[in-house]
Amino acid sequence: MKGKKGVYLKRILSLIIIGMIIFSLSACGKKETKNEISKISKTLQADKKEGKDNSQAQQFDYLCRFTGDAIYQKDEHQIIAVMINNEPGAIPQSSLNQAEYLYEALIEGGATRIMAIYHHTYPKKIGPIRSARPYFMQIAKSLNAYFVHCGGSPQAYRLFKQNFIPHIDAIYTGGGIFFRTSDRKAPHNLYSSMEKLTAFFDKKGYKMQKTYKTYPLTDEVVNKWNSENTKIKITFSGWYYVRYEYDAQKKVYKRFIKEKPHLDKETGAVLTAKNLVIIFAHYDTIKNDDKGRQEVDFSKGKGYVLQMGKTIPITYEFNMKNSFILKDENGQEIKLLKGNTWFEIVPQYGKVKFE
């Protein structure tokens, strides 16, 4: 009995040892499995993050053809030209700092008006919006833009009746597209948003343009320049002038109306230009016009392009297909620096002073 009992004890002990070994191996296997799962999970998460980053980079890896800014391609919308009030009661304006191109030209009375071009930005408040003039409409059409205004001269309305350019007139448009604010008196308080304007043109069937005027872009000044200037004064009329001062640190021209910085109403920031294009055009007062409205000939002429403190003398031509064609003294097409551009369309009797 005693021998049998010993055998049984040995067998039980062997089974216990074997069980412990199996359990130990199993636990080790589970630990290794968990480690492997953890490694795989981390790898998948890293791959997923990398894929997401690559996806975002691919979405963002698209350049605005006007400014060279990296943007989401889906943010591009119709090219929209907005007539902006530049009379004393309308300054400072809202969201001029978000426009890719800006064109300033004389109207009647010695004041100027500004046309702001938007293509990939979505400002929530644009304005104050004012009336149309034919020469601004010509420039907008040459850019294949859709035109936004509130009223217009008789000459402008004749062109609208001929379907010269797709447009939206705040006087005849409801639906909450335009709104007035209470902080200013009319006509200096009419605004809209890019979201509302793009929705209007979408509804009308005016989709995003496939072809439009652009300029070659560069990071450095490549055209022939003849002087370096940090201050420029542009006189449009007997009482109105603008100044620009070059900021060498930021590599932009700060804009002043007379002696005061020209500010953005929404941010309080000083308006700037990466490129400043000065064009001399021929102005005439329209005969028998009761307001002294202007007609402007900018079919060809001379001017300047200012970049990074350097002044480039230019010649230019204008046509409806190519807008303003700018060339330096060697006949080479002007390359614009990446960034926004102000076009100053100065009368033949205007003055440009460099310092």
Long-range contacts (C-beta under 8 A, 24 or more apart in sequence): 64-100, 64-119, 64-120, 65-212, 65-214, 66-100, 66-101, 66-117, 66-119, 66-120, 66-214, 67-100, 67-217, 67-274, 67-338, 67-339, 67-340, 68-217, 68-338, 68-339, 69-120, 69-338, 69-339, 71-120, 75-120, 75-121, 75-122, 76-119, 76-120, 76-208, 77-118, 77-119, 77-120, 77-122, 77-194, 77-198, 77-208, 78-119, 78-145, 78-146, 78-198, 78-201, 78-202, 78-206, 78-207, 78-208, 78-209, 79-117, 79-118, 79-119, 79-143, 79-144, 79-145, 79-146, 79-209, 79-212, 80-117, 80-118, 80-119, 80-145, 80-146, 80-147, 80-148, 80-194, 80-197, 80-198, 80-201, 81-115, 81-116, 81-117, 81-136, 81-139, 81-140, 81-143, 81-145, 81-146, 81-147, 81-148, 82-115, 82-116, 82-118, 82-126, 82-127, 82-129, 82-148, 82-149, 82-192, 82-197, 83-113, 83-114, 83-115, 83-129, 83-130, 83-131, 83-132, 83-136, 83-147, 83-148, 83-149, 83-150, 84-113, 84-114, 84-115, 84-116, 84-126, 84-127, 84-128, 84-129, 84-130, 85-113, 85-127, 85-128, 85-129, 85-130, 85-187, 85-188, 86-111, 86-112, 86-113, 86-114, 87-111, 87-188, 89-184, 89-185, 89-188, 90-128, 90-130, 90-184, 90-188, 91-257, 91-262, 92-262, 92-263, 92-264, 92-265, 93-127, 93-128, 93-264, 93-265, 94-123, 94-125, 94-126, 94-127, 94-128, 94-191, 94-264, 94-265, 94-266, 95-121, 95-123, 95-124, 95-125, 95-126, 95-127, 95-264, 95-266, 96-264, 96-271, 97-264, 97-267, 97-269, 97-271, 97-272, 98-123, 99-340, 100-340, 100-341, 101-143, 101-340, 101-341, 101-342, 101-343, 102-273, 102-340, 102-341, 102-342, 102-343, 103-136, 103-139, 103-343, 103-345, 104-242, 104-342, 104-343, 104-344, 104-345, 105-133, 105-135, 105-136, 105-281, 105-296, 105-345, 106-236, 106-237, 106-283, 106-294, 106-296, 106-345, 106-347, 107-133, 107-293, 107-294, 108-285, 108-289, 108-291, 108-292, 108-293, 108-294, 109-291, 109-292, 110-236, 110-237, 110-238, 110-239, 110-240, 111-237, 111-240, 112-236, 112-240, 115-139, 115-140, 117-143, 117-145, 118-194, 121-194, 122-193, 122-194, 122-195, 122-198, 123-193, 123-194, 123-266, 124-193, 124-194, 124-195, 125-191, 125-193, 125-266, 126-191, 126-192, 126-193, 126-194, 126-197, 127-189, 127-190, 127-191, 127-192, 128-184, 128-187, 128-188, 128-189, 128-190, 128-191, 129-170, 129-178, 129-190, 129-191, 129-192, 130-187, 130-190, 131-156, 132-156, 132-160, 132-167, 133-293, 133-294, 134-159, 134-295, 135-294, 135-295, 135-296, 135-298, 135-345, 137-164, 137-165, 138-320, 139-323, 139-324, 140-165, 141-165, 141-320, 142-213, 142-318, 142-319, 142-320, 142-321, 142-322, 142-323, 142-324, 143-212, 143-213, 143-323, 144-209, 144-211, 144-212, 144-213, 145-209, 145-212, 146-201, 146-206, 148-192, 148-197, 150-178, 150-187, 150-190, 153-291, 153-293, 155-286, 155-293, 155-295, 166-201, 166-204, 166-206, 168-197, 168-200, 168-201, 173-200, 175-200, 213-322, 213-323, 215-326, 215-333, 215-334, 215-335, 215-336, 215-341, 216-333, 216-335, 216-336, 217-335, 217-336, 217-337, 217-338, 218-335, 218-336, 218-337, 218-338, 219-337, 219-338, 220-308, 220-337, 221-307, 221-308, 221-310, 221-312, 221-337, 222-335, 223-305, 223-312, 223-328, 223-332, 223-334, 223-335, 224-312, 224-328, 224-329, 224-330, 224-332, 225-307, 225-310, 225-311, 225-312, 226-311, 226-312, 226-313, 226-329, 227-310, 227-311, 227-354, 228-309, 228-310, 228-311, 229-306, 229-309, 229-310, 229-311, 229-354, 229-355, 230-309, 230-355, 231-354, 231-355, 232-276, 232-278, 232-306, 232-352, 232-353, 232-354, 232-355, 233-351, 233-352, 233-353, 233-355, 234-278, 234-344, 234-346, 234-350, 234-351, 234-352, 235-350, 235-351, 235-352, 235-353, 236-346, 236-347, 236-350, 237-347, 237-350, 242-344, 244-273, 244-276, 244-306, 246-306, 246-308, 246-309, 247-272, 248-309, 251-308, 252-339, 253-306, 253-342, 255-342, 272-340, 273-339, 273-340, 273-341, 273-342, 274-307, 274-336, 274-337, 274-338, 274-339, 274-340, 274-341, 275-305, 275-306, 275-307, 275-336, 275-337, 275-339, 275-340, 275-341, 275-342, 276-304, 276-305, 276-306, 276-307, 276-341, 276-342, 276-344, 277-303, 277-304, 277-305, 277-306, 277-314, 277-324, 277-326, 277-341, 277-342, 277-343, 277-344, 278-303, 278-304, 278-305, 278-306, 278-344, 278-346, 278-352, 279-303, 279-316, 279-324, 279-343, 279-344, 279-345, 279-346, 280-346, 280-347, 280-348, 280-350, 281-345, 281-346, 281-347, 281-348, 282-347, 282-348, 283-347, 283-348, 283-349, 296-345, 298-324, 298-345, 303-346, 304-352, 305-334, 305-336, 307-336, 307-337, 308-337, 311-354
